[in-house]
Amino acid sequence: MRKTSICGLGQVRDAIAPALAGLVLEAGGWPVPCGIVPDDPAALRGALAAALGQADLVVVSAGFSVGVRDATAEAVATLGKPGVFCHGLAVKPGKPTLLAECDGVACW
């Protein structure tokens, strides 16, 4: 008998979304998981814009690295004012943290 997996080889597993959804429910909110977005600036901007259009708070659980491949901070900065307040904290864990507001919606 072969063992099977939910994800195939090389696919990304979303391990944090269920935990975040539980925290949102515990705090009295209603979580709306939006899935995994590819490392593509246009796809990222589109997914963030859609999430910002339906939420009071948007939480991104990956992609806030300070490396050249990460486009999250740049995408968030284009989606509304005032924009990015902080990108990176001098603490571990938490260095790549992003805090922003896009036209009245908080984005972490």
Gaussian input, Z-matrix of N, CA and C with variables (Angstrom, degrees):
# hf/3-21g

backbone

0 1
 N
 C     1     B1
 C     2     B2     1     A1
 N     3     B3     2     A2     1     D1
 C     4     B4     3     A3     2     D2
 C     5     B5     4     A4     3     D3
 N     6     B6     5     A5     4     D4
 C     7     B7     6     A6     5     D5
 C     8     B8     7     A7     6     D6
 N     9     B9     8     A8     7     D7
 C    10    B10     9     A9     8     D8
 C    11    B11    10    A10     9     D9
 N    12    B12    11    A11    10    D10
 C    13    B13    12    A12    11    D11
 C    14    B14    13    A13    12    D12
 N    15    B15    14    A14    13    D13
 C    16    B16    15    A15    14    D14
 C    17    B17    16    A16    15    D15
 N    18    B18    17    A17    16    D16
 C    19    B19    18    A18    17    D17
 C    20    B20    19    A19    18    D18
 N    21    B21    20    A20    19    D19
 C    22    B22    21    A21    20    D20
 C    23    B23    22    A22    21    D21
 N    24    B24    23    A23    22    D22
 C    25    B25    24    A24    23    D23
 C    26    B26    25    A25    24    D24
 N    27    B27    26    A26    25    D25
 C    28    B28    27    A27    26    D26
 C    29    B29    28    A28    27    D27
 N    30    B30    29    A29    28    D28
 C    31    B31    30    A30    29    D29
 C    32    B32    31    A31    30    D30
 N    33    B33    32    A32    31    D31
 C    34    B34    33    A33    32    D32
 C    35    B35    34    A34    33    D33
 N    36    B36    35    A35    34    D34
 C    37    B37    36    A36    35    D35
 C    38    B38    37    A37    36    D36
 N    39    B39    38    A38    37    D37
 C    40    B40    39    A39    38    D38
 C    41    B41    40    A40    39    D39
 N    42    B42    41    A41    40    D40
 C    43    B43    42    A42    41    D41
 C    44    B44    43    A43    42    D42
 N    45    B45    44    A44    43    D43
 C    46    B46    45    A45    44    D44
 C    47    B47    46    A46    45    D45
 N    48    B48    47    A47    46    D46
 C    49    B49    48    A48    47    D47
 C    50    B50    49    A49    48    D48
 N    51    B51    50    A50    49    D49
 C    52    B52    51    A51    50    D50
 C    53    B53    52    A52    51    D51
 N    54    B54    53    A53    52    D52
 C    55    B55    54    A54    53    D53
 C    56    B56    55    A55    54    D54
 N    57    B57    56    A56    55    D55
 C    58    B58    57    A57    56    D56
 C    59    B59    58    A58    57    D57
 N    60    B60    59    A59    58    D58
 C    61    B61    60    A60    59    D59
 C    62    B62    61    A61    60    D60
 N    63    B63    62    A62    61    D61
 C    64    B64    63    A63    62    D62
 C    65    B65    64    A64    63    D63
 N    66    B66    65    A65    64    D64
 C    67    B67    66    A66    65    D65
 C    68    B68    67    A67    66    D66
 N    69    B69    68    A68    67    D67
 C    70    B70    69    A69    68    D68
 C    71    B71    70    A70    69    D69
 N    72    B72    71    A71    70    D70
 C    73    B73    72    A72    71    D71
 C    74    B74    73    A73    72    D72
 N    75    B75    74    A74    73    D73
 C    76    B76    75    A75    74    D74
 C    77    B77    76    A76    75    D75
 N    78    B78    77    A77    76    D76
 C    79    B79    78    A78    77    D77
 C    80    B80    79    A79    78    D78
 N    81    B81    80    A80    79    D79
 C    82    B82    81    A81    80    D80
 C    83    B83    82    A82    81    D81
 N    84    B84    83    A83    82    D82
 C    85    B85    84    A84    83    D83
 C    86    B86    85    A85    84    D84
 N    87    B87    86    A86    85    D85
 C    88    B88    87    A87    86    D86
 C    89    B89    88    A88    87    D87
 N    90    B90    89    A89    88    D88
 C    91    B91    90    A90    89    D89
 C    92    B92    91    A91    90    D90
 N    93    B93    92    A92    91    D91
 C    94    B94    93    A93    92    D92
 C    95    B95    94    A94    93    D93
 N    96    B96    95    A95    94    D94
 C    97    B97    96    A96    95    D95
 C    98    B98    97    A97    96    D96
 N    99    B99    98    A98    97    D97
 C   100   B100    99    A99    98    D98
 C   101   B101   100   A100    99    D99
 N   102   B102   101   A101   100   D100
 C   103   B103   102   A102   101   D101
 C   104   B104   103   A103   102   D102
 N   105   B105   104   A104   103   D103
 C   106   B106   105   A105   104   D104
 C   107   B107   106   A106   105   D105
 N   108   B108   107   A107   106   D106
 C   109   B109   108   A108   107   D107
 C   110   B110   109   A109   108   D108
 N   111   B111   110   A110   109   D109
 C   112   B112   111   A111   110   D110
 C   113   B113   112   A112   111   D111
 N   114   B114   113   A113   112   D112
 C   115   B115   114   A114   113   D113
 C   116   B116   115   A115   114   D114
 N   117   B117   116   A116   115   D115
 C   118   B118   117   A117   116   D116
 C   119   B119   118   A118   117   D117
 N   120   B120   119   A119   118   D118
 C   121   B121   120   A120   119   D119
 C   122   B122   121   A121   120   D120
 N   123   B123   122   A122   121   D121
 C   124   B124   123   A123   122   D122
 C   125   B125   124   A124   123   D123
 N   126   B126   125   A125   124   D124
 C   127   B127   126   A126   125   D125
 C   128   B128   127   A127   126   D126
 N   129   B129   128   A128   127   D127
 C   130   B130   129   A129   128   D128
 C   131   B131   130   A130   129   D129
 N   132   B132   131   A131   130   D130
 C   133   B133   132   A132   131   D131
 C   134   B134   133   A133   132   D132
 N   135   B135   134   A134   133   D133
 C   136   B136   135   A135   134   D134
 C   137   B137   136   A136   135   D135
 N   138   B138   137   A137   136   D136
 C   139   B139   138   A138   137   D137
 C   140   B140   139   A139   138   D138
 N   141   B141   140   A140   139   D139
 C   142   B142   141   A141   140   D140
 C   143   B143   142   A142   141   D141
 N   144   B144   143   A143   142   D142
 C   145   B145   144   A144   143   D143
 C   146   B146   145   A145   144   D144
 N   147   B147   146   A146   145   D145
 C   148   B148   147   A147   146   D146
 C   149   B149   148   A148   147   D147
 N   150   B150   149   A149   148   D148
 C   151   B151   150   A150   149   D149
 C   152   B152   151   A151   150   D150
 N   153   B153   152   A152   151   D151
 C   154   B154   153   A153   152   D152
 C   155   B155   154   A154   153   D153
 N   156   B156   155   A155   154   D154
 C   157   B157   156   A156   155   D155
 C   158   B158   157   A157   156   D156
 N   159   B159   158   A158   157   D157
 C   160   B160   159   A159   158   D158
 C   161   B161   160   A160   159   D159
 N   162   B162   161   A161   160   D160
 C   163   B163   162   A162   161   D161
 C   164   B164   163   A163   162   D162
 N   165   B165   164   A164   163   D163
 C   166   B166   165   A165   164   D164
 C   167   B167   166   A166   165   D165
 N   168   B168   167   A167   166   D166
 C   169   B169   168   A168   167   D167
 C   170   B170   169   A169   168   D168
 N   171   B171   170   A170   169   D169
 C   172   B172   171   A171   170   D170
 C   173   B173   172   A172   171   D171
 N   174   B174   173   A173   172   D172
 C   175   B175   174   A174   173   D173
 C   176   B176   175   A175   174   D174
 N   177   B177   176   A176   175   D175
 C   178   B178   177   A177   176   D176
 C   179   B179   178   A178   177   D177
 N   180   B180   179   A179   178   D178
 C   181   B181   180   A180   179   D179
 C   182   B182   181   A181   180   D180
 N   183   B183   182   A182   181   D181
 C   184   B184   183   A183   182   D182
 C   185   B185   184   A184   183   D183
 N   186   B186   185   A185   184   D184
 C   187   B187   186   A186   185   D185
 C   188   B188   187   A187   186   D186
 N   189   B189   188   A188   187   D187
 C   190   B190   189   A189   188   D188
 C   191   B191   190   A190   189   D189
 N   192   B192   191   A191   190   D190
 C   193   B193   192   A192   191   D191
 C   194   B194   193   A193   192   D192
 N   195   B195   194   A194   193   D193
 C   196   B196   195   A195   194   D194
 C   197   B197   196   A196   195   D195
 N   198   B198   197   A197   196   D196
 C   199   B199   198   A198   197   D197
 C   200   B200   199   A199   198   D198
 N   201   B201   200   A200   199   D199
 C   202   B202   201   A201   200   D200
 C   203   B203   202   A202   201   D201
 N   204   B204   203   A203   202   D202
 C   205   B205   204   A204   203   D203
 C   206   B206   205   A205   204   D204
 N   207   B207   206   A206   205   D205
 C   208   B208   207   A207   206   D206
 C   209   B209   208   A208   207   D207
 N   210   B210   209   A209   208   D208
 C   211   B211   210   A210   209   D209
 C   212   B212   211   A211   210   D210
 N   213   B213   212   A212   211   D211
 C   214   B214   213   A213   212   D212
 C   215   B215   214   A214   213   D213
 N   216   B216   215   A215   214   D214
 C   217   B217   216   A216   215   D215
 C   218   B218   217   A217   216   D216
 N   219   B219   218   A218   217   D217
 C   220   B220   219   A219   218   D218
 C   221   B221   220   A220   219   D219
 N   222   B222   221   A221   220   D220
 C   223   B223   222   A222   221   D221
 C   224   B224   223   A223   222   D222
 N   225   B225   224   A224   223   D223
 C   226   B226   225   A225   224   D224
 C   227   B227   226   A226   225   D225
 N   228   B228   227   A227   226   D226
 C   229   B229   228   A228   227   D227
 C   230   B230   229   A229   228   D228
 N   231   B231   230   A230   229   D229
 C   232   B232   231   A231   230   D230
 C   233   B233   232   A232   231   D231
 N   234   B234   233   A233   232   D232
 C   235   B235   234   A234   233   D233
 C   236   B236   235   A235   234   D234
 N   237   B237   236   A236   235   D235
 C   238   B238   237   A237   236   D236
 C   239   B239   238   A238   237   D237
 N   240   B240   239   A239   238   D238
 C   241   B241   240   A240   239   D239
 C   242   B242   241   A241   240   D240
 N   243   B243   242   A242   241   D241
 C   244   B244   243   A243   242   D242
 C   245   B245   244   A244   243   D243
 N   246   B246   245   A245   244   D244
 C   247   B247   246   A246   245   D245
 C   248   B248   247   A247   246   D246
 N   249   B249   248   A248   247   D247
 C   250   B250   249   A249   248   D248
 C   251   B251   250   A250   249   D249
 N   252   B252   251   A251   250   D250
 C   253   B253   252   A252   251   D251
 C   254   B254   253   A253   252   D252
 N   255   B255   254   A254   253   D253
 C   256   B256   255   A255   254   D254
 C   257   B257   256   A256   255   D255
 N   258   B258   257   A257   256   D256
 C   259   B259   258   A258   257   D257
 C   260   B260   259   A259   258   D258
 N   261   B261   260   A260   259   D259
 C   262   B262   261   A261   260   D260
 C   263   B263   262   A262   261   D261
 N   264   B264   263   A263   262   D262
 C   265   B265   264   A264   263   D263
 C   266   B266   265   A265   264   D264
 N   267   B267   266   A266   265   D265
 C   268   B268   267   A267   266   D266
 C   269   B269   268   A268   267   D267
 N   270   B270   269   A269   268   D268
 C   271   B271   270   A270   269   D269
 C   272   B272   271   A271   270   D270
 N   273   B273   272   A272   271   D271
 C   274   B274   273   A273   272   D272
 C   275   B275   274   A274   273   D273
 N   276   B276   275   A275   274   D274
 C   277   B277   276   A276   275   D275
 C   278   B278   277   A277   276   D276
 N   279   B279   278   A278   277   D277
 C   280   B280   279   A279   278   D278
 C   281   B281   280   A280   279   D279
 N   282   B282   281   A281   280   D280
 C   283   B283   282   A282   281   D281
 C   284   B284   283   A283   282   D282
 N   285   B285   284   A284   283   D283
 C   286   B286   285   A285   284   D284
 C   287   B287   286   A286   285   D285
 N   288   B288   287   A287   286   D286
 C   289   B289   288   A288   287   D287
 C   290   B290   289   A289   288   D288
 N   291   B291   290   A290   289   D289
 C   292   B292   291   A291   290   D290
 C   293   B293   292   A292   291   D291
 N   294   B294   293   A293   292   D292
 C   295   B295   294   A294   293   D293
 C   296   B296   295   A295   294   D294
 N   297   B297   296   A296   295   D295
 C   298   B298   297   A297   296   D296
 C   299   B299   298   A298   297   D297
 N   300   B300   299   A299   298   D298
 C   301   B301   300   A300   299   D299
 C   302   B302   301   A301   300   D300
 N   303   B303   302   A302   301   D301
 C   304   B304   303   A303   302   D302
 C   305   B305   304   A304   303   D303
 N   306   B306   305   A305   304   D304
 C   307   B307   306   A306   305   D305
 C   308   B308   307   A307   306   D306
 N   309   B309   308   A308   307   D307
 C   310   B310   309   A309   308   D308
 C   311   B311   310   A310   309   D309
 N   312   B312   311   A311   310   D310
 C   313   B313   312   A312   311   D311
 C   314   B314   313   A313   312   D312
 N   315   B315   314   A314   313   D313
 C   316   B316   315   A315   314   D314
 C   317   B317   316   A316   315   D315
 N   318   B318   317   A317   316   D316
 C   319   B319   318   A318   317   D317
 C   320   B320   319   A319   318   D318
 N   321   B321   320   A320   319   D319
 C   322   B322   321   A321   320   D320
 C   323   B323   322   A322   321   D321

   B1=1.4473
   B2=1.5241
   B3=1.3291
   B4=1.4684
   B5=1.5108
   B6=1.3234
   B7=1.4583
   B8=1.5168
   B9=1.3209
   B10=1.4585
   B11=1.5213
   B12=1.3019
   B13=1.4496
   B14=1.5205
   B15=1.3089
   B16=1.4562
   B17=1.5262
   B18=1.3174
   B19=1.4547
   B20=1.5137
   B21=1.3032
   B22=1.4491
   B23=1.5185
   B24=1.2960
   B25=1.4582
   B26=1.5273
   B27=1.3098
   B28=1.4557
   B29=1.5224
   B30=1.3218
   B31=1.4492
   B32=1.5263
   B33=1.3141
   B34=1.4619
   B35=1.5240
   B36=1.3164
   B37=1.4722
   B38=1.5249
   B39=1.3004
   B40=1.4598
   B41=1.5229
   B42=1.3133
   B43=1.4586
   B44=1.5271
   B45=1.3228
   B46=1.4612
   B47=1.5316
   B48=1.3329
   B49=1.4676
   B50=1.5296
   B51=1.3379
   B52=1.4664
   B53=1.5317
   B54=1.3168
   B55=1.4648
   B56=1.5286
   B57=1.3214
   B58=1.4647
   B59=1.5263
   B60=1.3245
   B61=1.4681
   B62=1.5243
   B63=1.3194
   B64=1.4574
   B65=1.5142
   B66=1.3345
   B67=1.4687
   B68=1.5237
   B69=1.3161
   B70=1.4683
   B71=1.5289
   B72=1.3339
   B73=1.4716
   B74=1.5227
   B75=1.3180
   B76=1.4701
   B77=1.5252
   B78=1.3318
   B79=1.4630
   B80=1.5266
   B81=1.3400
   B82=1.4571
   B83=1.5173
   B84=1.3192
   B85=1.4613
   B86=1.5120
   B87=1.3199
   B88=1.4629
   B89=1.5238
   B90=1.3278
   B91=1.4738
   B92=1.5347
   B93=1.3147
   B94=1.4632
   B95=1.5312
   B96=1.3340
   B97=1.4633
   B98=1.5268
   B99=1.3189
   B100=1.4656
   B101=1.5232
   B102=1.3164
   B103=1.4540
   B104=1.5156
   B105=1.3166
   B106=1.4614
   B107=1.5178
   B108=1.3217
   B109=1.4617
   B110=1.5247
   B111=1.3181
   B112=1.4683
   B113=1.5270
   B114=1.3169
   B115=1.4688
   B116=1.5326
   B117=1.3053
   B118=1.4549
   B119=1.5235
   B120=1.3379
   B121=1.4701
   B122=1.5232
   B123=1.3262
   B124=1.4690
   B125=1.5311
   B126=1.3236
   B127=1.4675
   B128=1.5244
   B129=1.3094
   B130=1.4578
   B131=1.5238
   B132=1.3364
   B133=1.4705
   B134=1.5342
   B135=1.3250
   B136=1.4615
   B137=1.5179
   B138=1.3265
   B139=1.4652
   B140=1.5241
   B141=1.3238
   B142=1.4721
   B143=1.5245
   B144=1.3195
   B145=1.4650
   B146=1.5273
   B147=1.3344
   B148=1.4691
   B149=1.5250
   B150=1.3122
   B151=1.4668
   B152=1.5257
   B153=1.3249
   B154=1.4634
   B155=1.5296
   B156=1.3205
   B157=1.4574
   B158=1.5174
   B159=1.3375
   B160=1.4692
   B161=1.5216
   B162=1.3241
   B163=1.4645
   B164=1.5294
   B165=1.3186
   B166=1.4639
   B167=1.5229
   B168=1.3347
   B169=1.4604
   B170=1.5208
   B171=1.3249
   B172=1.4600
   B173=1.5219
   B174=1.3376
   B175=1.4544
   B176=1.5257
   B177=1.3181
   B178=1.4642
   B179=1.5194
   B180=1.3255
   B181=1.4646
   B182=1.5183
   B183=1.3131
   B184=1.4629
   B185=1.5167
   B186=1.3184
   B187=1.4484
   B188=1.5105
   B189=1.3197
   B190=1.4599
   B191=1.5196
   B192=1.2771
   B193=1.4520
   B194=1.5197
   B195=1.2927
   B196=1.4579
   B197=1.5226
   B198=1.3098
   B199=1.4516
   B200=1.5225
   B201=1.3327
   B202=1.4604
   B203=1.5197
   B204=1.3399
   B205=1.4605
   B206=1.5202
   B207=1.3144
   B208=1.4542
   B209=1.5244
   B210=1.3252
   B211=1.4583
   B212=1.5177
   B213=1.3296
   B214=1.4607
   B215=1.5224
   B216=1.3234
   B217=1.4664
   B218=1.5239
   B219=1.3119
   B220=1.4719
   B221=1.5311
   B222=1.3326
   B223=1.4631
   B224=1.5196
   B225=1.3203
   B226=1.4629
   B227=1.5252
   B228=1.3118
   B229=1.4618
   B230=1.5269
   B231=1.3314
   B232=1.4703
   B233=1.5254
   B234=1.3207
   B235=1.4641
   B236=1.5203
   B237=1.2993
   B238=1.4589
   B239=1.5111
   B240=1.2938
   B241=1.4649
   B242=1.5229
   B243=1.2800
   B244=1.4597
   B245=1.5263
   B246=1.3275
   B247=1.4605
   B248=1.5164
   B249=1.3287
   B250=1.4663
   B251=1.5296
   B252=1.3313
   B253=1.4677
   B254=1.5178
   B255=1.3199
   B256=1.4630
   B257=1.5225
   B258=1.3118
   B259=1.4647
   B260=1.5185
   B261=1.3123
   B262=1.4554
   B263=1.5163
   B264=1.3334
   B265=1.4563
   B266=1.5234
   B267=1.3004
   B268=1.4591
   B269=1.5192
   B270=1.3326
   B271=1.4635
   B272=1.5265
   B273=1.3225
   B274=1.4654
   B275=1.5150
   B276=1.3222
   B277=1.4639
   B278=1.5203
   B279=1.2742
   B280=1.4573
   B281=1.4992
   B282=1.3255
   B283=1.4587
   B284=1.5219
   B285=1.3343
   B286=1.4643
   B287=1.5289
   B288=1.3093
   B289=1.4646
   B290=1.5267
   B291=1.3285
   B292=1.4613
   B293=1.5225
   B294=1.3155
   B295=1.4694
   B296=1.5237
   B297=1.3265
   B298=1.4567
   B299=1.5208
   B300=1.3268
   B301=1.4480
   B302=1.5208
   B303=1.3084
   B304=1.4609
   B305=1.5152
   B306=1.3240
   B307=1.4654
   B308=1.5183
   B309=1.3349
   B310=1.4542
   B311=1.5092
   B312=1.3273
   B313=1.4569
   B314=1.5411
   B315=1.3274
   B316=1.4648
   B317=1.5182
   B318=1.3250
   B319=1.4596
   B320=1.5103
   B321=1.3453
   B322=1.4637
   B323=1.4948
   A1=109.18
   A2=116.73
   A3=121.80
   A4=111.07
   A5=115.05
   A6=119.27
   A7=108.41
   A8=116.51
   A9=120.07
   A10=108.94
   A11=115.66
   A12=122.33
   A13=109.16
   A14=117.31
   A15=121.69
   A16=109.81
   A17=117.11
   A18=122.32
   A19=109.67
   A20=115.75
   A21=120.77
   A22=111.18
   A23=115.84
   A24=122.27
   A25=110.32
   A26=117.31
   A27=122.10
   A28=114.56
   A29=118.91
   A30=121.20
   A31=110.37
   A32=115.55
   A33=121.92
   A34=109.65
   A35=116.83
   A36=122.12
   A37=108.26
   A38=116.44
   A39=121.67
   A40=108.14
   A41=116.34
   A42=121.15
   A43=112.95
   A44=118.74
   A45=120.69
   A46=113.35
   A47=119.21
   A48=121.29
   A49=113.36
   A50=119.80
   A51=118.22
   A52=113.05
   A53=117.34
   A54=120.42
   A55=110.86
   A56=117.15
   A57=120.32
   A58=111.13
   A59=116.61
   A60=120.09
   A61=110.89
   A62=116.93
   A63=120.63
   A64=112.29
   A65=116.78
   A66=120.34
   A67=111.23
   A68=116.68
   A69=120.46
   A70=110.11
   A71=116.88
   A72=120.52
   A73=111.20
   A74=115.97
   A75=120.67
   A76=111.29
   A77=116.93
   A78=121.33
   A79=112.43
   A80=117.23
   A81=120.54
   A82=114.44
   A83=117.27
   A84=120.57
   A85=112.41
   A86=115.57
   A87=122.29
   A88=107.93
   A89=117.80
   A90=120.58
   A91=112.11
   A92=115.42
   A93=121.91
   A94=107.35
   A95=118.03
   A96=119.78
   A97=110.61
   A98=115.66
   A99=120.77
   A100=112.97
   A101=117.53
   A102=120.24
   A103=113.93
   A104=113.99
   A105=122.07
   A106=108.92
   A107=116.52
   A108=122.55
   A109=108.41
   A110=118.40
   A111=120.04
   A112=112.16
   A113=115.50
   A114=121.73
   A115=109.76
   A116=115.53
   A117=122.62
   A118=107.25
   A119=118.41
   A120=120.04
   A121=114.45
   A122=118.53
   A123=120.76
   A124=111.08
   A125=116.55
   A126=120.35
   A127=110.45
   A128=116.57
   A129=121.75
   A130=110.92
   A131=117.26
   A132=120.31
   A133=111.24
   A134=116.85
   A135=120.49
   A136=112.24
   A137=116.75
   A138=120.59
   A139=111.08
   A140=117.19
   A141=120.56
   A142=110.83
   A143=117.79
   A144=120.86
   A145=110.58
   A146=116.86
   A147=120.23
   A148=110.47
   A149=117.46
   A150=121.03
   A151=110.70
   A152=117.42
   A153=120.90
   A154=111.27
   A155=117.04
   A156=121.20
   A157=114.08
   A158=117.52
   A159=119.45
   A160=113.65
   A161=118.45
   A162=119.37
   A163=112.40
   A164=113.93
   A165=121.12
   A166=110.48
   A167=115.86
   A168=122.97
   A169=107.82
   A170=116.75
   A171=121.54
   A172=107.87
   A173=116.32
   A174=122.06
   A175=107.85
   A176=116.38
   A177=122.09
   A178=106.24
   A179=116.67
   A180=119.32
   A181=114.21
   A182=118.12
   A183=120.81
   A184=108.37
   A185=115.79
   A186=120.16
   A187=116.90
   A188=119.56
   A189=119.77
   A190=113.04
   A191=116.93
   A192=120.52
   A193=109.13
   A194=116.40
   A195=120.02
   A196=110.87
   A197=117.64
   A198=122.07
   A199=111.84
   A200=116.15
   A201=121.52
   A202=112.50
   A203=118.66
   A204=121.48
   A205=112.75
   A206=118.47
   A207=120.57
   A208=110.17
   A209=116.07
   A210=121.56
   A211=112.57
   A212=118.09
   A213=121.13
   A214=112.45
   A215=117.94
   A216=120.61
   A217=111.02
   A218=116.77
   A219=120.44
   A220=110.67
   A221=116.71
   A222=120.20
   A223=111.09
   A224=117.29
   A225=121.18
   A226=110.12
   A227=117.79
   A228=121.99
   A229=112.54
   A230=117.70
   A231=120.49
   A232=113.45
   A233=117.97
   A234=120.47
   A235=115.82
   A236=119.11
   A237=119.97
   A238=112.35
   A239=115.37
   A240=122.06
   A241=109.63
   A242=119.89
   A243=128.16
   A244=114.59
   A245=119.39
   A246=120.95
   A247=113.13
   A248=115.72
   A249=122.37
   A250=110.07
   A251=116.15
   A252=122.00
   A253=110.52
   A254=116.16
   A255=121.37
   A256=108.98
   A257=116.27
   A258=120.89
   A259=107.32
   A260=115.17
   A261=121.79
   A262=111.63
   A263=115.78
   A264=122.56
   A265=108.80
   A266=117.62
   A267=121.92
   A268=111.08
   A269=117.11
   A270=123.00
   A271=108.66
   A272=116.12
   A273=121.20
   A274=108.13
   A275=121.32
   A276=124.12
   A277=110.59
   A278=117.39
   A279=121.15
   A280=114.76
   A281=118.34
   A282=120.90
   A283=114.46
   A284=119.55
   A285=118.25
   A286=114.91
   A287=118.97
   A288=122.72
   A289=111.95
   A290=116.02
   A291=122.41
   A292=108.00
   A293=117.20
   A294=122.56
   A295=107.85
   A296=116.42
   A297=119.96
   A298=110.76
   A299=114.82
   A300=122.47
   A301=107.58
   A302=115.89
   A303=121.59
   A304=108.52
   A305=116.39
   A306=122.02
   A307=113.29
   A308=115.90
   A309=121.77
   A310=116.07
   A311=118.53
   A312=122.06
   A313=109.33
   A314=115.77
   A315=119.60
   A316=109.53
   A317=115.78
   A318=122.13
   A319=108.00
   A320=116.50
   A321=122.00
   A322=109.74
   D1=130.85
   D2=179.66
   D3=-85.16
   D4=141.71
   D5=172.67
   D6=-81.87
   D7=140.96
   D8=178.07
   D9=-118.40
   D10=160.89
   D11=-178.55
   D12=-129.62
   D13=152.27
   D14=176.24
   D15=-63.64
   D16=-41.02
   D17=179.48
   D18=-109.55
   D19=144.12
   D20=175.44
   D21=-80.45
   D22=173.94
   D23=178.95
   D24=-57.99
   D25=130.68
   D26=177.17
   D27=84.81
   D28=0.13
   D29=178.73
   D30=-90.36
   D31=156.05
   D32=-178.99
   D33=-88.99
   D34=132.22
   D35=175.36
   D36=-98.27
   D37=133.57
   D38=179.93
   D39=-92.65
   D40=89.90
   D41=-175.51
   D42=-88.89
   D43=-19.86
   D44=-173.04
   D45=-97.11
   D46=-25.23
   D47=-176.46
   D48=-56.62
   D49=-43.79
   D50=178.07
   D51=-62.24
   D52=-37.04
   D53=178.05
   D54=-67.31
   D55=-43.75
   D56=178.09
   D57=-63.54
   D58=-41.05
   D59=178.13
   D60=-60.95
   D61=-40.54
   D62=177.43
   D63=-62.95
   D64=-40.23
   D65=178.26
   D66=-65.91
   D67=-39.35
   D68=178.39
   D69=-63.73
   D70=-45.57
   D71=177.91
   D72=-60.71
   D73=-43.18
   D74=-179.85
   D75=-61.87
   D76=-32.02
   D77=-179.87
   D78=-85.19
   D79=0.01
   D80=177.26
   D81=96.07
   D82=6.70
   D83=179.65
   D84=-95.68
   D85=179.73
   D86=177.97
   D87=-122.24
   D88=107.20
   D89=-177.13
   D90=-72.11
   D91=143.83
   D92=176.10
   D93=-129.51
   D94=84.42
   D95=179.23
   D96=-61.78
   D97=134.38
   D98=-175.92
   D99=-108.76
   D100=2.39
   D101=175.86
   D102=85.49
   D103=-175.00
   D104=-178.82
   D105=-92.85
   D106=133.48
   D107=-179.99
   D108=-109.46
   D109=135.65
   D110=179.84
   D111=-66.52
   D112=161.53
   D113=178.31
   D114=-75.96
   D115=68.30
   D116=-179.37
   D117=-136.16
   D118=121.48
   D119=-175.79
   D120=-54.45
   D121=-41.46
   D122=-179.11
   D123=-67.79
   D124=-42.36
   D125=178.40
   D126=-64.60
   D127=-39.68
   D128=179.23
   D129=-64.83
   D130=-47.77
   D131=177.43
   D132=-59.13
   D133=-42.41
   D134=-179.88
   D135=-63.71
   D136=-44.99
   D137=-179.98
   D138=-65.98
   D139=-41.56
   D140=178.78
   D141=-66.39
   D142=-42.22
   D143=178.85
   D144=-61.51
   D145=-41.71
   D146=178.47
   D147=-64.44
   D148=-43.08
   D149=179.83
   D150=-65.43
   D151=-42.90
   D152=-179.80
   D153=-63.56
   D154=-28.27
   D155=-179.63
   D156=-74.34
   D157=-12.61
   D158=-176.64
   D159=-128.28
   D160=8.74
   D161=-172.98
   D162=-131.56
   D163=159.91
   D164=172.27
   D165=-92.09
   D166=-20.83
   D167=-179.42
   D168=-151.01
   D169=133.43
   D170=176.28
   D171=-114.91
   D172=126.24
   D173=178.45
   D174=-115.56
   D175=122.06
   D176=176.65
   D177=-104.12
   D178=125.97
   D179=-173.86
   D180=-98.54
   D181=10.56
   D182=177.51
   D183=-160.71
   D184=165.02
   D185=172.90
   D186=94.77
   D187=-2.63
   D188=-178.35
   D189=-88.50
   D190=31.09
   D191=177.75
   D192=-67.61
   D193=164.85
   D194=176.47
   D195=-99.41
   D196=11.83
   D197=179.85
   D198=-77.23
   D199=166.77
   D200=-177.29
   D201=-70.87
   D202=-20.97
   D203=-178.96
   D204=-80.44
   D205=-17.76
   D206=-177.31
   D207=-83.06
   D208=125.55
   D209=-179.41
   D210=-110.45
   D211=7.86
   D212=-173.79
   D213=-62.75
   D214=-50.86
   D215=-177.63
   D216=-61.53
   D217=-40.99
   D218=178.96
   D219=-64.95
   D220=-41.67
   D221=179.01
   D222=-64.21
   D223=-45.64
   D224=179.60
   D225=-61.86
   D226=-39.36
   D227=-178.00
   D228=-63.11
   D229=-22.55
   D230=-178.30
   D231=-92.91
   D232=-0.64
   D233=-170.09
   D234=-100.27
   D235=3.17
   D236=177.35
   D237=153.49
   D238=164.69
   D239=-177.72
   D240=-96.81
   D241=150.91
   D242=3.49
   D243=-78.46
   D244=-16.60
   D245=177.02
   D246=102.69
   D247=-149.15
   D248=-174.76
   D249=-79.66
   D250=125.03
   D251=175.84
   D252=-89.57
   D253=-39.21
   D254=-172.36
   D255=-149.36
   D256=133.79
   D257=173.88
   D258=-134.84
   D259=91.86
   D260=-178.96
   D261=112.05
   D262=130.12
   D263=177.17
   D264=-122.38
   D265=146.70
   D266=-179.49
   D267=-86.17
   D268=51.51
   D269=177.12
   D270=-140.33
   D271=154.68
   D272=175.94
   D273=-124.17
   D274=131.56
   D275=-9.31
   D276=-74.61
   D277=161.79
   D278=177.42
   D279=129.18
   D280=-5.26
   D281=-177.23
   D282=-49.04
   D283=-45.51
   D284=-175.99
   D285=-85.47
   D286=18.81
   D287=-177.78
   D288=-59.74
   D289=140.39
   D290=175.87
   D291=-123.23
   D292=129.76
   D293=175.79
   D294=-123.28
   D295=126.11
   D296=-176.21
   D297=-149.77
   D298=166.87
   D299=171.74
   D300=-137.51
   D301=129.09
   D302=-178.82
   D303=-120.22
   D304=100.56
   D305=179.67
   D306=49.91
   D307=48.64
   D308=175.25
   D309=91.49
   D310=-2.97
   D311=178.93
   D312=-110.52
   D313=123.47
   D314=179.25
   D315=-71.95
   D316=143.46
   D317=178.83
   D318=-134.05
   D319=120.22
   D320=-178.99
   D321=-118.02

